[in-house]
């Protein structure tokens, strides 16, 4: 039996690698933090209402399990259902639609049932208010960690749709670090250049090995 959820996870890993290669092209001089799943989810919200070549290209580019809406929807629904009551990871999706424009009922139903996505009308022509509404939603869904995600300049009278995904992760270390053992040392950002950073330290027994397929030790 074909395991769609396993295939979706593998596709997500591939997307992660491809996106990182694009973001790090030309060299990395600072930390890169991004969520491939957020990107996949926002694309999936568009995919749910797409058809033909557009749907095919989204499915191929984001490494979905297929270009069939029910199969893709089931993989996202599995993830959202798994974490719906989790204190570890909270996922929220939202679709903002230009005031005076309505989504097709079937599309709106798919968003709610398969992608756990709320929908709301907003007047993008009033860009300051639109930005405030969106930023308030994001701040609320991320426990205040992400503020001012969007700027009013991103919207105009021509804006019709905004797709949003917010993730909030709050995990605990299995082996916590003692803050008093934090110490400054060199961190090499290239073969020639290093910067001083604060290193967390602890002594314990951890699994260690060589991964041939990645040519690395961890």
C-alpha positions as CSV (number, residue, x, y, z in Angstrom):
1,X,0.0,0.0,0.0
2,X,1.4,3.4,-1.0
3,X,2.1,5.5,2.1
4,X,1.1,9.1,1.1
5,X,2.3,10.6,4.4
6,X,5.7,9.0,4.2
7,X,6.0,10.2,0.6
8,X,5.0,13.7,1.7
9,X,7.6,13.7,4.4
10,X,10.3,12.7,1.9
11,X,9.1,15.4,-0.6
12,X,9.3,17.9,2.2
13,X,12.9,16.9,2.9
14,X,13.8,17.4,-0.8
15,X,12.1,20.8,-0.8
16,X,14.0,21.8,2.3
17,X,17.3,21.0,0.6
18,X,16.4,22.8,-2.7
19,X,15.2,25.9,-0.9
20,X,18.3,26.1,1.3
21,X,20.5,25.8,-1.8
22,X,18.6,28.8,-3.3
23,X,18.8,30.9,-0.1
24,X,22.5,30.2,0.4
25,X,23.5,30.7,-3.2
26,X,26.6,33.0,-3.3
27,X,27.7,32.1,0.2
28,X,26.2,32.4,3.7
29,X,27.3,35.3,5.9
30,X,24.5,35.1,8.4
31,X,22.1,32.6,9.9
32,X,19.3,31.3,7.7
33,X,16.0,30.4,9.4
34,X,13.0,29.4,7.3
35,X,10.1,27.0,7.4
36,X,9.7,24.8,4.3
37,X,6.5,23.5,5.7
38,X,5.0,27.0,5.9
39,X,6.0,27.6,2.3
40,X,4.5,24.2,1.2
41,X,1.3,25.0,3.2
42,X,0.7,28.4,1.6
43,X,1.3,26.9,-1.8
44,X,-1.2,24.2,-0.9
45,X,-3.8,26.8,-0.1
46,X,-3.4,28.0,-3.7
47,X,-3.2,24.5,-5.1
48,X,-6.6,23.7,-3.5
49,X,-8.2,26.2,-5.9
50,X,-6.0,25.6,-8.9
51,X,-6.4,23.3,-11.9
52,X,-4.7,22.3,-15.1
53,X,-1.1,23.4,-15.7
54,X,-1.1,25.7,-12.6
55,X,-2.0,22.8,-10.3
56,X,0.5,20.5,-11.9
57,X,3.4,23.0,-11.5
58,X,2.6,23.7,-7.9
59,X,2.5,20.0,-7.1
60,X,5.7,19.3,-8.9
61,X,7.6,22.4,-7.5
62,X,6.6,21.8,-3.9
63,X,7.0,18.0,-4.1
64,X,3.4,17.1,-3.2
65,X,2.5,13.4,-3.3
66,X,0.6,13.9,-6.6
67,X,-1.3,16.5,-8.6
68,X,-4.7,15.2,-7.3
69,X,-6.5,17.4,-4.8
70,X,-7.9,14.7,-2.5
71,X,-4.5,13.0,-2.2
72,X,-2.6,16.2,-1.4
73,X,-5.4,17.4,1.0
74,X,-5.2,14.2,2.9
75,X,-1.5,14.6,3.6
76,X,-1.9,18.1,5.0
77,X,-5.0,17.2,6.9
78,X,-3.0,14.4,8.6
79,X,-0.4,16.9,9.9
80,X,-2.9,19.4,11.0
81,X,-5.0,16.8,12.8
82,X,-1.9,15.4,14.5
83,X,-1.0,18.7,16.1
84,X,-4.4,20.3,16.5
85,X,-4.2,20.0,20.3
86,X,-0.5,20.0,20.7
87,X,1.3,22.4,23.1
88,X,4.6,21.6,21.3
89,X,3.6,22.8,17.8
90,X,0.8,25.1,16.8
91,X,-0.2,25.6,13.2
92,X,-2.6,28.2,11.9
93,X,-3.7,29.0,8.3
94,X,-5.6,32.0,7.1
95,X,-6.8,33.3,3.7
96,X,-7.6,37.0,3.4
97,X,-9.8,38.0,0.5
98,X,-10.4,41.4,-0.9
99,X,-13.7,42.9,0.3
100,X,-16.4,42.5,-2.3
101,X,-14.9,39.3,-3.7
102,X,-16.2,35.9,-2.6
103,X,-14.5,32.5,-2.7
104,X,-16.3,29.6,-4.4
105,X,-18.2,27.6,-1.8
106,X,-16.4,24.4,-2.7
107,X,-13.0,26.0,-2.4
108,X,-13.9,27.6,0.9
109,X,-15.1,24.2,2.2
110,X,-11.8,22.5,1.2
111,X,-9.8,25.2,2.9
112,X,-11.7,24.7,6.2
113,X,-12.0,20.9,6.2
114,X,-8.6,19.8,4.7
115,X,-6.3,22.7,5.5
116,X,-7.9,24.0,8.7
117,X,-7.8,27.5,7.1
118,X,-10.0,30.4,8.2
119,X,-11.1,32.9,5.6
120,X,-11.8,36.6,6.1
121,X,-12.6,39.6,4.0
122,X,-10.5,42.7,4.2
123,X,-10.1,45.9,2.2
124,X,-6.6,45.9,0.9
125,X,-7.0,49.4,-0.5
126,X,-7.0,50.5,3.1
127,X,-3.4,49.1,3.3
128,X,-2.6,50.3,6.8
129,X,-5.6,48.7,8.3
130,X,-5.1,45.5,6.3
131,X,-1.6,45.2,7.5
132,X,-2.7,45.8,11.1
133,X,-5.4,43.1,10.8
134,X,-3.0,40.5,9.4
135,X,-0.1,41.3,11.8
136,X,-2.5,41.0,14.8
137,X,-3.6,37.6,13.6
138,X,0.0,36.4,13.1
139,X,1.1,37.8,16.5
140,X,-1.7,36.1,18.2
141,X,-1.1,32.7,16.6
142,X,2.7,32.8,17.4
143,X,2.3,33.8,21.0
144,X,3.7,37.3,20.3
145,X,6.9,35.9,18.8
146,X,6.3,37.3,15.3
147,X,5.3,40.9,15.0
148,X,4.9,43.2,12.1
149,X,5.2,40.4,9.5
150,X,3.8,42.5,6.7
151,X,4.0,46.2,5.8
152,X,1.2,48.3,4.4
153,X,3.3,48.9,1.3
154,X,2.8,45.2,0.4
155,X,-0.9,45.9,-0.4
156,X,-2.8,48.1,-2.9
157,X,-6.2,48.4,-4.6
158,X,-5.1,45.6,-6.9
159,X,-4.4,43.0,-4.1
160,X,-7.0,40.2,-4.1
161,X,-5.7,37.4,-2.0
162,X,-3.2,36.8,0.8
163,X,-2.3,33.3,2.0
164,X,-0.8,32.9,5.5
165,X,0.6,30.2,7.6
166,X,1.9,30.7,11.1
167,X,3.9,28.2,13.1
168,X,4.7,28.3,16.8
169,X,7.1,25.8,18.2
170,X,7.8,25.5,21.9
171,X,9.9,22.5,22.8
172,X,12.0,21.5,25.7
173,X,15.5,20.0,25.6
174,X,15.8,16.4,26.7
175,X,19.1,17.5,28.2
176,X,19.0,21.1,29.2
177,X,22.0,23.4,29.1
178,X,23.3,25.0,32.3
179,X,23.4,28.7,31.6
180,X,26.4,29.2,33.8
181,X,28.5,27.0,31.4
182,X,27.9,29.2,28.4
183,X,31.2,30.6,27.1
184,X,32.5,32.7,24.2
185,X,34.5,31.1,21.5
186,X,35.2,31.3,17.7
187,X,32.6,30.3,15.2
188,X,34.0,29.9,11.7
189,X,31.7,31.3,8.9
190,X,34.2,30.5,6.2
191,X,37.7,29.0,5.9
192,X,39.2,32.4,6.5
193,X,36.7,34.3,8.7
194,X,35.4,33.7,12.2
195,X,33.2,35.6,14.7
196,X,32.9,35.4,18.4
197,X,29.7,33.7,19.7
198,X,28.3,32.4,22.9
199,X,28.5,28.6,23.0
200,X,26.3,26.4,25.2
201,X,28.2,23.6,26.8
202,X,27.5,20.4,28.6
203,X,29.0,17.0,29.2
204,X,26.8,13.8,28.7
205,X,26.6,10.7,26.5
206,X,25.1,11.3,23.1
207,X,24.6,9.1,20.0
208,X,27.3,9.7,17.4
209,X,28.0,8.3,14.0
210,X,29.0,8.7,10.4
211,X,26.3,9.2,7.8
212,X,27.6,7.9,4.5
213,X,24.8,9.3,2.3
214,X,25.5,12.8,3.7
215,X,29.3,12.4,4.1
216,X,29.1,13.8,7.6
217,X,29.6,13.0,11.2
218,X,27.0,14.0,13.8
